[in-house]
Amino acid sequence: MTEPQTTILVADDDPRARDLLEAQLTSMGFATVFAEDGQAALEMAREVVPDIMLLDVMMPQMTGFEVCPVSYTHLTLPTKR
């Protein structure tokens, strides 16, 4: 049986940064999903349930600093097994 692929949610409002991170992370074998701002990152996290979230600290809607506490206290993310 193969190990499940680690999913990384990347939230960054700079499309060049998203493209660079996609190229690097997928070449390392990670599954990637992307959001353009903090609010979209929270919505994506509810749908995808990422293993890791990489958050830009300066984004529109919500900064990465604002997303962190919300993701820990308000998201009900199922545990992956």
Secondary structure, DSSP 8 states (H G I E B T S, - for coil): ------EEEEE-S-HHHHHHHHHHHHHTT-EEEEESSHHHHHHHHHHH--SEEEE-SS-SSS-HHHHHHHHHHT-------
